[in-house]
Structure formats: C-alpha cells, structure tokens
Amino acid sequence: MANQNITFDLESGTPFESNIAINGGANFSNTFTVKNPNGTAFNFTDYTGSSQMIKSVAVGATDAAAATFAVGFTSAAGGKLNISLGSTSTRNLEEGRYVYDVNVGSGLTVYKVVKGSVIVKAGVSSAPS
C-alpha cells in the first residue's frame, strides 16, 4: 500500500498530478492524504468518490474504462482518500501505460482531486507447484 500527501486547491480546481504503478495479479491500494493549501486536512465529510483508468491512447482517441477503482474515505475529516483494485481486476489488465483520475463530489459539485499516469506491470513468474 502506498501513501501520498497531496495538496488540492478548491478555488483553482486544479488536480494534483500523481503517477502510480500496478503489478498485474496483485492487490493494489493507494491512500492520498489531501490537504488544503494552508496545510489543514481537506474535509471529505458528505463527499462521494469515483475513479477510473483507461488505456493511454493517441491524442483525440477514446477508449472504454479498463478498470474502475474502489474509492473510500479512511478518514473523511482527516482528508484520507483511498483507491484500490483487487488481484482479480489487476490480473485482467494488459501491461502498458494508462491514465486515471479521482473525482469527489458533494451534491451537484464535482472536483477532480488527483490524476496521473498508471504503469501496469505484468507478472514475470508463476507460483511454484
């Protein structure tokens, strides 16, 4: 499990850029501790979250979502946001470069908090028999 501290400026709405790596066939989890520019925790109370990744393709091309992360708040008041994928989901991903984002919303307001690249690495060995 990776943990990252990030800053999100609600007024600018600009997402934090964070690149991640996923090993195919393994559980994946990443927790972001989100802070306001003044250093206080971003309060996610009353927010819901969503996050997807798609294969990185040519500019202007579109592709269907390759995976949908589970999104949870391990401490909503403390600004702790977690994204995860189980081993079954990561096993089905093709090796390569993807992009992802994490959106949070409250009512009709939605913010893209973090986005970046994902490198998916295939397994190179199998379990001993």
C-alpha contacts under 8 A as a table, 3 or more apart, distances in Angstrom:
res1	aa1	res2	aa2	distance
1	M	28	F	6.82
1	M	29	S	5.01
1	M	30	N	5.55
1	M	31	T	7.50
2	A	29	S	6.61
2	A	30	N	4.72
2	A	31	T	6.22
3	N	30	N	5.81
3	N	31	T	4.75
3	N	32	F	5.85
3	N	33	T	7.45
4	Q	30	N	7.69
4	Q	31	T	6.31
4	Q	32	F	4.87
4	Q	33	T	6.13
5	N	32	F	5.77
5	N	33	T	4.74
5	N	34	V	6.13
5	N	35	K	7.52
6	I	16	F	6.71
6	I	32	F	6.63
6	I	33	T	6.10
6	I	34	V	5.03
6	I	35	K	6.19
7	T	16	F	6.76
7	T	34	V	5.58
7	T	35	K	4.72
7	T	36	N	5.64
7	T	37	P	6.08
7	T	39	G	7.96
8	F	13	G	7.48
8	F	14	T	7.21
8	F	15	P	6.53
8	F	16	F	6.39
8	F	34	V	6.53
8	F	35	K	6.16
8	F	36	N	5.55
8	F	37	P	6.73
8	F	42	F	7.84
8	F	113	V	6.34
9	D	12	S	5.59
9	D	13	G	5.95
9	D	14	T	6.72
9	D	36	N	5.94
9	D	37	P	5.93
10	L	13	G	5.05
10	L	14	T	7.77
10	L	36	N	7.61
13	G	111	Y	6.59
13	G	112	K	7.19
13	G	113	V	7.69
14	T	112	K	7.39
14	T	113	V	7.35
15	P	112	K	5.56
15	P	113	V	4.57
15	P	114	V	4.66
15	P	115	K	6.30
16	F	113	V	6.20
16	F	114	V	4.57
16	F	115	K	6.33
17	E	114	V	5.84
17	E	115	K	5.21
17	E	116	G	5.25
18	S	114	V	6.75
18	S	115	K	6.08
18	S	116	G	4.99
18	S	117	S	7.23
19	N	115	K	7.73
19	N	116	G	4.89
19	N	117	S	4.77
19	N	118	V	5.89
20	I	116	G	7.49
20	I	117	S	6.40
20	I	118	V	4.93
20	I	119	I	6.54
21	A	118	V	5.41
21	A	119	I	4.73
21	A	120	V	5.91
21	A	121	K	7.44
22	I	26	A	7.78
22	I	28	F	6.43
22	I	90	T	7.40
22	I	118	V	7.10
22	I	119	I	6.23
22	I	120	V	4.82
22	I	121	K	6.21
23	N	26	A	5.68
23	N	28	F	7.68
23	N	90	T	7.12
23	N	120	V	5.88
23	N	121	K	4.89
23	N	122	A	6.11
23	N	123	G	6.82
24	G	87	S	7.38
24	G	90	T	4.81
24	G	91	R	4.75
24	G	92	N	7.49
24	G	93	L	6.66
24	G	95	E	7.64
24	G	120	V	6.49
24	G	121	K	5.75
24	G	122	A	4.79
24	G	123	G	5.78
25	G	87	S	4.72
25	G	88	T	6.41
25	G	89	S	7.58
25	G	90	T	5.11
25	G	91	R	3.88
25	G	92	N	7.67
25	G	122	A	7.72
25	G	123	G	7.00
26	A	86	G	7.04
26	A	87	S	4.48
26	A	88	T	7.92
26	A	90	T	6.38
26	A	91	R	7.16
27	N	84	S	7.63
27	N	85	L	6.03
27	N	86	G	4.62
27	N	87	S	4.43
27	N	90	T	7.18
28	F	84	S	5.31
28	F	85	L	5.12
28	F	86	G	6.30
28	F	87	S	7.33
28	F	90	T	7.78
29	S	82	N	6.97
29	S	83	I	5.76
29	S	84	S	4.22
29	S	85	L	6.60
30	N	82	N	5.65
30	N	83	I	5.47
30	N	84	S	6.41
31	T	80	K	6.61
31	T	81	L	5.59
31	T	82	N	4.23
31	T	83	I	6.49
32	F	79	G	7.90
32	F	80	K	5.74
32	F	81	L	5.17
32	F	82	N	6.17
33	T	41	A	7.74
33	T	78	G	7.67
33	T	79	G	5.42
33	T	80	K	4.52
33	T	81	L	6.37
34	V	41	A	6.16
34	V	42	F	5.60
34	V	79	G	4.93
34	V	80	K	6.27
34	V	81	L	7.38
35	K	38	N	7.73
35	K	39	G	5.56
35	K	40	T	5.49
35	K	41	A	4.41
35	K	42	F	4.94
35	K	79	G	6.58
36	N	39	G	5.37
36	N	40	T	5.48
36	N	41	A	6.06
36	N	42	F	5.52
37	P	40	T	7.54
41	A	77	A	7.13
41	A	78	G	5.37
41	A	79	G	5.00
42	F	77	A	7.16
42	F	78	G	6.87
42	F	79	G	4.70
43	N	76	A	5.84
43	N	77	A	4.53
43	N	78	G	6.31
43	N	79	G	5.33
44	F	47	Y	5.22
44	F	48	T	7.96
44	F	73	F	7.45
44	F	76	A	4.49
44	F	77	A	5.87
44	F	78	G	7.88
44	F	79	G	6.04
45	T	76	A	5.14
45	T	77	A	5.90
46	D	106	S	6.17
47	Y	104	V	6.21
47	Y	105	G	5.22
47	Y	106	S	4.73
48	T	104	V	5.53
48	T	105	G	5.44
48	T	106	S	6.61
49	G	71	V	5.73
49	G	72	G	7.08
49	G	102	V	7.11
49	G	103	N	5.61
49	G	104	V	4.25
49	G	105	G	6.37
50	S	68	T	7.95
50	S	69	F	7.27
50	S	70	A	7.36
50	S	71	V	5.91
50	S	102	V	5.89
50	S	103	N	5.32
50	S	104	V	6.44
51	S	68	T	5.97
51	S	69	F	5.33
51	S	70	A	7.28
51	S	71	V	6.81
51	S	83	I	7.55
51	S	100	Y	7.06
51	S	101	D	5.64
51	S	102	V	4.42
51	S	103	N	6.14
52	Q	65	A	6.39
52	Q	66	A	7.59
52	Q	67	A	5.81
52	Q	68	T	4.36
52	Q	69	F	5.74
52	Q	100	Y	5.61
52	Q	101	D	6.21
52	Q	102	V	7.18
53	M	65	A	5.77
53	M	66	A	5.81
53	M	67	A	5.52
53	M	68	T	6.49
53	M	69	F	7.82
53	M	98	Y	6.38
53	M	99	V	5.44
53	M	100	Y	4.11
53	M	101	D	6.89
53	M	118	V	7.96
54	I	63	D	6.60
54	I	64	A	6.47
54	I	65	A	4.66
54	I	66	A	4.91
54	I	67	A	7.01
54	I	98	Y	5.44
54	I	99	V	5.62
54	I	100	Y	6.53
55	K	63	D	6.87
55	K	65	A	7.55
55	K	66	A	6.51
55	K	96	G	7.75
55	K	97	R	6.33
55	K	98	Y	4.24
55	K	99	V	6.45
56	S	97	R	5.63
56	S	98	Y	4.43
56	S	99	V	5.79
57	V	61	A	6.26
57	V	62	T	7.31
57	V	63	D	7.61
58	A	61	A	5.50
65	A	68	T	7.06
66	A	93	L	7.14
67	A	89	S	7.20
67	A	93	L	7.93
68	T	85	L	7.80
69	F	83	I	5.73
69	F	84	S	5.35
69	F	85	L	5.55
70	A	82	N	7.97
70	A	83	I	5.51
70	A	84	S	5.21
70	A	85	L	6.43
71	V	81	L	7.22
71	V	82	N	5.66
71	V	83	I	4.67
71	V	84	S	6.75
72	G	81	L	5.89
72	G	82	N	5.15
72	G	83	I	6.60
73	F	76	A	5.19
73	F	79	G	7.73
73	F	80	K	5.67
73	F	81	L	4.54
73	F	82	N	5.98
74	T	80	K	5.47
74	T	81	L	6.15
74	T	82	N	6.72
75	S	78	G	4.98
75	S	79	G	6.11
75	S	80	K	4.95
75	S	81	L	7.31
76	A	79	G	5.30
76	A	80	K	5.96
76	A	81	L	7.36
77	A	80	K	7.78
85	L	89	S	6.17
85	L	90	T	6.62
86	G	89	S	5.46
86	G	90	T	6.44
87	S	90	T	5.09
87	S	91	R	5.89
88	T	91	R	5.22
88	T	92	N	6.67
89	S	92	N	5.45
89	S	93	L	6.93
90	T	93	L	5.31
93	L	120	V	7.31
94	E	120	V	7.16
94	E	122	A	7.43
95	E	119	I	7.60
95	E	120	V	4.95
95	E	121	K	5.26
95	E	122	A	5.42
96	G	119	I	5.83
96	G	120	V	5.29
96	G	121	K	6.91
97	R	117	S	6.95
97	R	118	V	5.78
97	R	119	I	4.79
97	R	120	V	6.41
98	Y	117	S	5.72
98	Y	118	V	4.86
98	Y	119	I	6.30
98	Y	120	V	7.59
99	V	115	K	7.52
99	V	116	G	5.72
99	V	117	S	4.38
99	V	118	V	5.55
100	Y	115	K	5.56
100	Y	116	G	5.66
100	Y	117	S	6.26
100	Y	118	V	6.88
101	D	112	K	6.88
101	D	113	V	7.68
101	D	114	V	5.69
101	D	115	K	4.02
101	D	116	G	6.56
102	V	112	K	5.80
102	V	113	V	5.85
102	V	114	V	5.34
102	V	115	K	6.26
103	N	110	V	6.60
103	N	111	Y	5.49
103	N	112	K	4.34
103	N	113	V	5.85
103	N	114	V	7.46
104	V	110	V	5.61
104	V	111	Y	5.36
104	V	112	K	6.51
104	V	113	V	6.96
105	G	108	L	7.09
105	G	109	T	5.45
105	G	110	V	4.10
105	G	111	Y	6.13
106	S	109	T	5.46
106	S	110	V	6.61
107	G	110	V	7.96
112	K	115	K	7.47
123	G	126	S	7.59
